Amino acid sequence: MAGISETVVRALVPYVGATVADTCVRATAISIGKSFDILTTEDLPALEERARRLLAPLLPKATIDRVVAEFRGGVL
């Protein structure tokens, strides 16, 4: 099973590309004092918030909700 970081990156890639998706998750991890490899389900609110801010200028809210639901579903 993929880790949380990989699951979130995979959900974001179709919308922002691999580099931006990876950077988003890594930056979120750093901002909460963790590394990419050790994010846990407790970190999902921070990941969700960052993903929503990243996607807001690009996608309608309903699409963003689906992306977030996809990565939450892949993790929980």
C-alpha beads as a LAMMPS data file, in Angstrom:
LAMMPS data file: protein, C-alpha beads

76 atoms
75 bonds

1 atom types
1 bond types

-500.0 500.0 xlo xhi
-500.0 500.0 ylo yhi
-500.0 500.0 zlo zhi

Masses

1 110.0

Atoms # bond

1 1 1 0.000 0.000 0.000
2 1 1 1.246 3.457 -0.892
3 1 1 2.012 5.874 1.902
4 1 1 -0.035 8.967 2.591
5 1 1 2.384 11.225 0.753
6 1 1 2.319 9.100 -2.397
7 1 1 -1.475 8.847 -2.297
8 1 1 -1.887 12.625 -2.115
9 1 1 0.696 13.209 -4.841
10 1 1 -1.043 10.684 -7.101
11 1 1 -4.402 12.463 -6.610
12 1 1 -2.895 15.877 -7.449
13 1 1 -0.779 14.872 -10.474
14 1 1 -3.543 14.987 -13.110
15 1 1 -4.287 18.591 -12.189
16 1 1 -0.899 20.169 -11.468
17 1 1 1.717 17.712 -12.727
18 1 1 4.170 15.521 -10.868
19 1 1 6.653 18.195 -9.849
20 1 1 4.094 20.603 -8.384
21 1 1 2.177 17.800 -6.662
22 1 1 5.350 16.447 -5.062
23 1 1 6.473 19.935 -4.031
24 1 1 3.081 20.658 -2.476
25 1 1 3.233 17.569 -0.272
26 1 1 6.890 18.068 0.642
27 1 1 6.291 21.741 1.530
28 1 1 3.327 20.779 3.667
29 1 1 5.425 18.193 5.494
30 1 1 8.180 20.722 6.167
31 1 1 5.661 23.325 7.352
32 1 1 4.414 20.933 10.043
33 1 1 7.886 19.794 11.054
34 1 1 7.880 16.416 9.341
35 1 1 9.360 14.803 6.274
36 1 1 7.612 13.482 3.179
37 1 1 8.070 9.878 4.287
38 1 1 6.574 10.128 7.770
39 1 1 3.263 11.903 7.222
40 1 1 0.360 10.238 9.032
41 1 1 -3.415 10.435 8.940
42 1 1 -3.169 13.143 11.602
43 1 1 -1.548 15.322 8.926
44 1 1 -4.471 15.051 6.503
45 1 1 -6.041 18.383 7.543
46 1 1 -2.812 20.226 6.678
47 1 1 -2.487 18.345 3.389
48 1 1 -6.113 19.057 2.520
49 1 1 -5.756 22.754 3.288
50 1 1 -2.612 23.051 1.158
51 1 1 -4.163 21.101 -1.724
52 1 1 -7.277 23.276 -1.676
53 1 1 -5.180 26.460 -1.792
54 1 1 -3.060 25.063 -4.626
55 1 1 -6.051 23.989 -6.704
56 1 1 -8.377 26.945 -5.974
57 1 1 -7.177 29.122 -8.879
58 1 1 -7.313 26.164 -11.280
59 1 1 -10.438 24.133 -10.592
60 1 1 -14.065 24.523 -9.541
61 1 1 -14.814 23.765 -5.891
62 1 1 -16.699 20.564 -6.773
63 1 1 -13.631 19.189 -8.571
64 1 1 -11.376 20.119 -5.662
65 1 1 -13.770 18.329 -3.306
66 1 1 -13.470 15.197 -5.493
67 1 1 -9.658 15.368 -5.481
68 1 1 -9.586 15.707 -1.696
69 1 1 -12.118 12.892 -1.322
70 1 1 -9.934 10.730 -3.584
71 1 1 -6.822 11.118 -1.470
72 1 1 -8.720 10.863 1.809
73 1 1 -10.378 7.678 0.532
74 1 1 -7.011 6.264 -0.473
75 1 1 -5.612 6.895 2.991
76 1 1 -8.436 6.234 5.438

Bonds

1 1 1 2
2 1 2 3
3 1 3 4
4 1 4 5
5 1 5 6
6 1 6 7
7 1 7 8
8 1 8 9
9 1 9 10
10 1 10 11
11 1 11 12
12 1 12 13
13 1 13 14
14 1 14 15
15 1 15 16
16 1 16 17
17 1 17 18
18 1 18 19
19 1 19 20
20 1 20 21
21 1 21 22
22 1 22 23
23 1 23 24
24 1 24 25
25 1 25 26
26 1 26 27
27 1 27 28
28 1 28 29
29 1 29 30
30 1 30 31
31 1 31 32
32 1 32 33
33 1 33 34
34 1 34 35
35 1 35 36
36 1 36 37
37 1 37 38
38 1 38 39
39 1 39 40
40 1 40 41
41 1 41 42
42 1 42 43
43 1 43 44
44 1 44 45
45 1 45 46
46 1 46 47
47 1 47 48
48 1 48 49
49 1 49 50
50 1 50 51
51 1 51 52
52 1 52 53
53 1 53 54
54 1 54 55
55 1 55 56
56 1 56 57
57 1 57 58
58 1 58 59
59 1 59 60
60 1 60 61
61 1 61 62
62 1 62 63
63 1 63 64
64 1 64 65
65 1 65 66
66 1 66 67
67 1 67 68
68 1 68 69
69 1 69 70
70 1 70 71
71 1 71 72
72 1 72 73
73 1 73 74
74 1 74 75
75 1 75 76
